[in-house]
Structures are given as structure tokens and as C-alpha cells.
Amino acid sequence: FAISESEKVQISKNAIRAISKAANGGMRDALSLLDQMIAFHMSDDNKEISEEQVFKTFGLTAPEDMENLIRSILTDNKSEVVLCIHKQASAGLNLEQLFNDVLNYLRGIEICLLVSDPDSILEVGSDIIEKYKKLGEMSSITIVQRLLETLSPTGRILHDSLNKQIYIETVLFKAMKFARS
């Protein structure tokens, strides 16, 4: 917040969290990304950086879209999974980051299902932890753990995949099937 104040730029806590996510927690990278946001989006008419601008600029999935995808995975709704992934791919968003976000969400849900004080482990806001808990109510620890077990080792293959959208759909369907077997 100090940098945005010195630059006379308003930025929400959620936008800062999104910048941190885009920077993978690296302080120098986050500062560089904040500078980019200021350069790209600030004008005499606009002195505010929104979470939505950060998501669009860095190809990140909006939280509500991510929650819809996770809900679809947890409830074994394959058609909705396809629609969610198609929406992200059509918008030109980073599908590798989307996959990483799926893993992080599932891990967050797992921690909330296993630990009485998930705040002590997860480095996210209490609002995100509440979302994890709510999503966890739709499933079981066994399903979440099986999803993670199947999905976790596939990230490198995704990176090398020619068609990331098809690969993600296929690996999610396989994980969803395994989770319920």
C-alpha cells in the first residue's frame, strides 16, 4: 500500500493479492508488476487499480470463475468443467496458471477439511478460507485427496503439451473418475 500511496494510486486489497499471485509471492516481481499496472492503467481520469484489471493484464482466472470450475470438479459435472475451461481458453488466459490454481484451491480445501485452524497454514485471507470451507462441504476429504493425487504430478506434462485445453480437460476427467472409484 505504501508504494501505491506514494504514487497517488488507489488499489484494493484484492488487487494487491492478485498482483502477489501473479508474482508467485516474489517481492521484486510484485513491485515490477505494480509498476506495470500503474503504467498500463493510470491516467488523469483513472487513479485506481482494480482486481479485474490485474486479472486481465496477467491472464489470471477471476475468483468466481475459479470457484465455478472447482465446484464443477467436486460435483463431477463434466459438461460444466468443459464450459469453464473453454471460457478461460477463449479469453486467452494462462491455462498453466489455471491448472496451478486448481491445485492450490484443492489443497486449500484439503487443509480446511483436515486442520482445525487452516489460517495457521494457508497464507490467504480469511475470505478465501471461507470459500475453501464452503467448497469442501460439497465433497469429502477422500475425493479431494484423490483429485490432488492424480493431478499433482501432471504439471510438467501440461507445460510441454501442444494443446493445453484438451490436456487439462482430459486429466481433470481422469482425476474426477479416479476420485469416485
C-alpha positions in Angstrom: 0.0 0.0 0.0 2.9 2.4 0.7 4.0 2.4 -2.9 0.6 3.0 -4.3 0.1 5.8 -1.8 3.3 7.5 -2.8 2.2 7.2 -6.4 -1.2 8.5 -5.5 -2.9 5.4 -6.8 -5.8 3.7 -5.2 -5.6 -0.1 -5.1 -7.8 -2.6 -3.3 -6.6 -5.4 -1.0 -7.9 -7.9 -3.6 -5.9 -6.2 -6.4 -2.7 -6.4 -4.3 -3.5 -10.1 -3.6 -3.9 -10.7 -7.3 -0.5 -8.9 -8.0 1.1 -11.1 -5.4 -0.4 -14.2 -7.0 0.9 -13.1 -10.5 4.3 -12.6 -8.9 4.2 -16.0 -7.3 5.0 -14.3 -3.9 8.2 -12.7 -5.1 8.6 -9.1 -3.7 10.7 -7.7 -6.5 8.4 -9.3 -9.1 5.3 -7.9 -7.3 6.8 -4.4 -7.3 7.6 -4.7 -11.0 4.0 -5.9 -11.7 2.6 -3.0 -9.7 4.7 -0.6 -11.8 3.4 -2.2 -15.0 -0.2 -1.9 -13.7 0.4 1.8 -12.9 1.9 2.4 -16.4 -0.8 0.5 -18.2 -3.9 1.6 -16.4 -3.2 5.0 -14.8 -4.3 8.2 -16.4 -5.5 11.7 -15.4 -9.1 10.2 -15.4 -8.2 6.9 -13.6 -6.2 6.7 -10.4 -7.4 3.3 -9.3 -6.2 -0.2 -10.0 -8.9 -2.9 -9.7 -8.6 -6.6 -9.2 -10.3 -7.2 -12.5 -7.6 -5.1 -14.3 -4.9 -7.2 -12.7 -6.6 -10.5 -13.7 -7.0 -9.4 -17.3 -3.5 -7.9 -17.6 -1.7 -11.0 -16.3 -4.1 -13.7 -17.7 -5.3 -14.8 -14.3 -8.7 -16.5 -13.7 -11.2 -14.4 -11.8 -12.1 -15.9 -8.4 -15.8 -16.5 -9.3 -14.7 -18.4 -12.4 -12.2 -20.5 -10.4 -14.9 -21.3 -7.8 -17.3 -22.4 -10.6 -14.6 -24.7 -12.0 -13.8 -26.2 -8.6 -17.5 -26.7 -7.8 -17.9 -28.5 -11.1 -14.9 -30.8 -10.4 -16.1 -31.6 -6.9 -19.7 -32.3 -8.0 -18.5 -34.4 -11.1 -20.2 -32.0 -13.5 -18.1 -32.7 -16.7 -20.1 -30.5 -19.0 -19.6 -27.5 -16.7 -15.9 -28.3 -16.4 -15.6 -28.1 -20.2 -17.5 -24.8 -20.3 -15.4 -23.3 -17.5 -12.1 -24.3 -19.2 -13.4 -23.2 -22.6 -14.3 -19.8 -21.2 -10.8 -19.3 -19.8 -9.1 -20.6 -23.1 -11.3 -18.3 -25.2 -10.4 -15.3 -23.1 -6.7 -16.1 -23.8 -5.9 -16.7 -20.1 -2.9 -18.7 -19.0 -4.1 -22.3 -18.8 -0.9 -23.4 -16.9 -1.8 -20.9 -14.2 -5.4 -22.1 -14.3 -4.2 -25.6 -13.6 -1.9 -24.4 -10.8 -4.8 -22.5 -9.3 -6.9 -25.7 -9.4 -4.2 -27.5 -7.4 -3.9 -24.6 -4.9 -7.7 -24.5 -4.4 -7.9 -28.2 -3.9 -5.0 -28.1 -1.4 -6.8 -25.2 0.4 -9.9 -27.3 0.6 -8.0 -30.3 1.8 -6.3 -28.2 4.6 -9.6 -26.8 5.7 -11.1 -30.3 5.9 -8.1 -31.7 7.8 -7.0 -28.9 10.1 -9.0 -27.0 12.8 -7.0 -23.8 12.2 -6.3 -23.6 8.5 -5.2 -19.9 8.9 -2.0 -21.1 10.5 -1.0 -23.0 7.4 -2.6 -21.2 4.4 -1.3 -17.8 3.5 -4.6 -16.5 2.1 -7.2 -14.1 3.6 -10.0 -15.3 5.8 -12.4 -14.7 2.9 -10.6 -17.3 0.8 -10.5 -19.8 3.7 -14.3 -19.4 4.0 -14.6 -20.1 0.3 -12.5 -23.2 0.7 -14.6 -24.4 3.6 -17.8 -23.9 1.7 -16.5 -25.8 -1.4 -15.3 -28.5 0.9 -18.8 -29.1 2.1 -19.7 -30.3 -1.4 -17.3 -33.2 -1.3 -15.2 -35.4 1.0 -11.6 -35.5 2.1 -11.2 -38.8 0.2 -12.4 -37.2 -3.1 -10.2 -34.1 -2.6 -7.1 -36.2 -1.8 -7.7 -38.4 -4.8 -8.1 -35.4 -7.1 -4.8 -34.0 -5.8 -3.0 -37.4 -6.0 -4.0 -37.6 -9.7 -3.5 -34.0 -10.7 -0.3 -33.1 -8.8 2.2 -35.0 -10.9 0.9 -33.8 -14.3 2.0 -30.1 -14.3 5.2 -30.7 -16.2 3.4 -32.7 -18.9 0.9 -29.8 -19.2 3.8 -27.4 -19.8 5.0 -29.5 -22.7 1.5 -30.2 -24.1 0.7 -28.8 -27.6 -3.0 -28.3 -26.7 -3.3 -27.3 -23.1 -7.1 -27.0 -23.1 -7.6 -30.6 -24.3 -4.9 -31.8 -21.9 -6.5 -30.1 -18.9 -10.0 -31.4 -19.8 -8.7 -34.9 -20.2 -6.6 -35.0 -17.0 -9.5 -33.5 -15.0 -11.9 -36.1 -16.2 -9.4 -38.8 -15.3 -8.9 -37.4 -11.9 -12.7 -37.0 -11.3 -13.3 -40.6 -12.3 -10.5 -41.9 -10.0 -11.7 -39.7 -7.1 -15.0 -41.5 -7.2 -13.8 -45.1 -7.8 
